[in-house]
Amino acid sequence: MTAYNIYGYELKAGADLTDANLCGANLRRANLSRANLYWADLTDAGLAGANLAGADLSGAKANEDTTWSRWFNPEVAGVIFD
């Protein structure tokens, strides 16, 4: 499995993205399964939100302070809220 960096964060299965600012990031088809997304910002940047199309978020963990693009449904994607 290949990991890659975006905005200084290493993205791969199980990544610790606590408090990551991924606002407007292109995360299309990223493997974020089991990632820690507590307090992460995945919101819109102007008209373009974080692109999570085809991203694997199964088993990723988030909290009520994780923010999402208005077009994305984290529950449908398999995100677990603590």
GROMACS elastic network, one bead per residue, 0.5 to 0.9 nm:
[ bonds ]
;  ai    aj funct       b0    kb
    1    12     6  0.79176   500
    1    13     6  0.86671   500
    2    11     6  0.89409   500
    2    12     6  0.72767   500
    3    10     6  0.64831   500
    3    11     6  0.55646   500
    3    13     6  0.82907   500
    3    31     6  0.85282   500
    4     9     6  0.81737   500
    4    10     6  0.56433   500
    4    11     6  0.54433   500
    4    12     6  0.71130   500
    5     8     6  0.57840   500
    5     9     6  0.52690   500
    5    11     6  0.58884   500
    5    12     6  0.89822   500
    6     9     6  0.53850   500
    6    10     6  0.66970   500
    6    11     6  0.72780   500
    6    22     6  0.80795   500
    6    25     6  0.77199   500
    6    26     6  0.86615   500
    6    27     6  0.88126   500
    7    10     6  0.86180   500
    7    20     6  0.87617   500
    7    21     6  0.78109   500
    7    22     6  0.72313   500
    7    25     6  0.82893   500
    9    15     6  0.86737   500
    9    16     6  0.85843   500
    9    17     6  0.70821   500
    9    20     6  0.74153   500
    9    22     6  0.88857   500
   10    15     6  0.68726   500
   10    16     6  0.82685   500
   10    17     6  0.81910   500
   11    14     6  0.84519   500
   11    15     6  0.58592   500
   11    16     6  0.83919   500
   11    17     6  0.80786   500
   11    30     6  0.74104   500
   11    31     6  0.72753   500
   11    32     6  0.67998   500
   11    35     6  0.85780   500
   12    15     6  0.53606   500
   12    16     6  0.89976   500
   12    30     6  0.74491   500
   12    31     6  0.55003   500
   12    32     6  0.57157   500
   12    33     6  0.77585   500
   12    35     6  0.77290   500
   13    30     6  0.88102   500
   13    31     6  0.54808   500
   13    34     6  0.59295   500
   13    35     6  0.60505   500
   13    56     6  0.87138   500
   13    57     6  0.88057   500
   13    60     6  0.88570   500
   14    31     6  0.87671   500
   14    32     6  0.66528   500
   14    33     6  0.60883   500
   14    36     6  0.68896   500
   14    60     6  0.77201   500
   15    18     6  0.89479   500
   15    32     6  0.69043   500
   15    33     6  0.82560   500
   15    34     6  0.73182   500
   15    36     6  0.62815   500
   15    37     6  0.86011   500
   16    20     6  0.87427   500
   16    35     6  0.58702   500
   16    37     6  0.70718   500
   16    38     6  0.88275   500
   17    20     6  0.51410   500
   17    21     6  0.86491   500
   17    35     6  0.68129   500
   17    36     6  0.54228   500
   17    37     6  0.52081   500
   17    38     6  0.72566   500
   17    39     6  0.85494   500
   17    40     6  0.66447   500
   18    35     6  0.89670   500
   18    36     6  0.59643   500
   18    37     6  0.52782   500
   18    39     6  0.59497   500
   18    40     6  0.58138   500
   19    37     6  0.72279   500
   19    38     6  0.62803   500
   19    41     6  0.70645   500
   19    66     6  0.82880   500
   20    23     6  0.87802   500
   20    37     6  0.76100   500
   20    38     6  0.84936   500
   20    39     6  0.72964   500
   20    41     6  0.62178   500
   20    42     6  0.84442   500
   21    24     6  0.89774   500
   21    25     6  0.87865   500
   21    39     6  0.89855   500
   21    40     6  0.60173   500
   21    42     6  0.69993   500
   21    43     6  0.89642   500
   22    25     6  0.52156   500
   22    26     6  0.85634   500
   22    27     6  0.87879   500
   22    40     6  0.71977   500
   22    41     6  0.55839   500
   22    42     6  0.51694   500
   22    43     6  0.76149   500
   22    50     6  0.68076   500
   23    40     6  0.88600   500
   23    41     6  0.56699   500
   23    43     6  0.50327   500
   23    44     6  0.59948   500
   23    45     6  0.59012   500
   23    49     6  0.67031   500
   23    50     6  0.56645   500
   23    68     6  0.87052   500
   23    69     6  0.83725   500
   24    27     6  0.89833   500
   24    42     6  0.69134   500
   24    43     6  0.65539   500
   24    44     6  0.55118   500
   24    46     6  0.81485   500
   24    47     6  0.88820   500
   24    48     6  0.59132   500
   24    51     6  0.69499   500
   24    69     6  0.84762   500
   25    28     6  0.88529   500
   25    42     6  0.76353   500
   25    43     6  0.89969   500
   25    44     6  0.89758   500
   25    45     6  0.86564   500
   25    48     6  0.87545   500
   25    49     6  0.73013   500
   25    51     6  0.62360   500
   25    52     6  0.85773   500
   26    30     6  0.87554   500
   26    49     6  0.85485   500
   26    50     6  0.58724   500
   26    52     6  0.70669   500
   26    53     6  0.89136   500
   27    30     6  0.52267   500
   27    31     6  0.86624   500
   27    50     6  0.67429   500
   27    51     6  0.52540   500
   27    52     6  0.50813   500
   27    53     6  0.73786   500
   27    54     6  0.85543   500
   27    55     6  0.66367   500
   28    50     6  0.87105   500
   28    51     6  0.55795   500
   28    54     6  0.57569   500
   28    55     6  0.55378   500
   29    32     6  0.89242   500
   29    52     6  0.69828   500
   29    53     6  0.63213   500
   29    56     6  0.67019   500
   30    33     6  0.88214   500
   30    52     6  0.76042   500
   30    53     6  0.87333   500
   30    54     6  0.74572   500
   30    56     6  0.62899   500
   30    57     6  0.84837   500
   31    34     6  0.89835   500
   31    35     6  0.87270   500
   31    55     6  0.60002   500
   31    57     6  0.69511   500
   32    35     6  0.52303   500
   32    36     6  0.86306   500
   32    55     6  0.69065   500
   32    56     6  0.54392   500
   32    58     6  0.75292   500
   32    59     6  0.86640   500
   32    60     6  0.67234   500
   33    36     6  0.89747   500
   33    55     6  0.86033   500
   33    56     6  0.54659   500
   33    59     6  0.55842   500
   33    60     6  0.52451   500
   33    61     6  0.89231   500
   33    78     6  0.88313   500
   33    79     6  0.86437   500
   34    57     6  0.69309   500
   34    58     6  0.64385   500
   34    61     6  0.66387   500
   34    79     6  0.85618   500
   35    57     6  0.74309   500
   35    58     6  0.87169   500
   35    59     6  0.74302   500
   35    61     6  0.62651   500
   35    62     6  0.86519   500
   36    40     6  0.86467   500
   36    60     6  0.60077   500
   36    61     6  0.51028   500
   36    62     6  0.65185   500
   37    40     6  0.52078   500
   37    41     6  0.84976   500
   37    60     6  0.69390   500
   37    61     6  0.57048   500
   37    63     6  0.75954   500
   37    66     6  0.66885   500
   38    61     6  0.68471   500
   38    63     6  0.53768   500
   38    64     6  0.81962   500
   38    65     6  0.69416   500
   38    66     6  0.56645   500
   39    62     6  0.73353   500
   39    63     6  0.67974   500
   39    64     6  0.78928   500
   39    67     6  0.72073   500
   40    62     6  0.80566   500
   40    65     6  0.76169   500
   40    67     6  0.63983   500
   40    68     6  0.84771   500
   41    44     6  0.89961   500
   41    50     6  0.89013   500
   41    65     6  0.86595   500
   41    66     6  0.60680   500
   41    68     6  0.65879   500
   41    69     6  0.87354   500
   42    49     6  0.72563   500
   42    50     6  0.54165   500
   42    51     6  0.86716   500
   42    52     6  0.89949   500
   42    66     6  0.76380   500
   42    67     6  0.55866   500
   42    69     6  0.57921   500
   43    48     6  0.88024   500
   43    49     6  0.55160   500
   43    50     6  0.59681   500
   43    67     6  0.58473   500
   43    70     6  0.70736   500
   44    47     6  0.64789   500
   44    48     6  0.55336   500
   44    50     6  0.60360   500
   44    68     6  0.76847   500
   44    69     6  0.52114   500
   44    70     6  0.71908   500
   44    71     6  0.89716   500
   45    48     6  0.54049   500
   45    49     6  0.54048   500
   45    50     6  0.76391   500
   45    69     6  0.88937   500
   46    49     6  0.73254   500
   48    51     6  0.77327   500
   48    69     6  0.86991   500
   49    52     6  0.87194   500
   49    68     6  0.83146   500
   49    69     6  0.52456   500
   49    70     6  0.76384   500
   49    71     6  0.78697   500
   50    68     6  0.78140   500
   50    69     6  0.60586   500
   50    72     6  0.88964   500
   51    54     6  0.89102   500
   51    55     6  0.85496   500
   51    69     6  0.81911   500
   51    72     6  0.88143   500
   52    55     6  0.51654   500
   52    56     6  0.84909   500
   52    69     6  0.88039   500
   52    72     6  0.75401   500
   53    56     6  0.89655   500
   53    72     6  0.87510   500
   55    77     6  0.83658   500
   56    59     6  0.89245   500
   56    60     6  0.87065   500
   56    77     6  0.73968   500
   56    78     6  0.83993   500
   57    60     6  0.52587   500
   57    61     6  0.86798   500
   57    74     6  0.80415   500
   57    77     6  0.58531   500
   57    78     6  0.59219   500
   57    79     6  0.59658   500
   58    61     6  0.88824   500
   58    77     6  0.63757   500
   58    79     6  0.58740   500
   58    80     6  0.81781   500
   59    77     6  0.89587   500
   59    78     6  0.59117   500
   59    79     6  0.55445   500
   59    80     6  0.60014   500
   60    78     6  0.71482   500
   60    80     6  0.59820   500
   60    81     6  0.85582   500
   61    79     6  0.57894   500
   61    81     6  0.58308   500
   61    82     6  0.70975   500
   62    65     6  0.78446   500
   62    66     6  0.59635   500
   62    79     6  0.68363   500
   62    80     6  0.62005   500
   62    82     6  0.64887   500
   63    66     6  0.55054   500
   63    67     6  0.89166   500
   63    80     6  0.82803   500
   63    81     6  0.52375   500
   63    82     6  0.54441   500
   64    67     6  0.78227   500
   64    81     6  0.73431   500
   64    82     6  0.79311   500
   67    70     6  0.89994   500
   68    71     6  0.80642   500
   68    72     6  0.65812   500
   68    73     6  0.80686   500
   68    74     6  0.77942   500
   69    72     6  0.54360   500
   69    73     6  0.84104   500
   70    73     6  0.80465   500
   72    76     6  0.87759   500
   72    77     6  0.85683   500
   73    76     6  0.56238   500
   73    77     6  0.66167   500
   74    78     6  0.64873   500
   74    79     6  0.53948   500
   74    80     6  0.83548   500
   75    78     6  0.52905   500
   75    79     6  0.53124   500
   75    80     6  0.71918   500
   75    81     6  0.83924   500
   76    79     6  0.75021   500
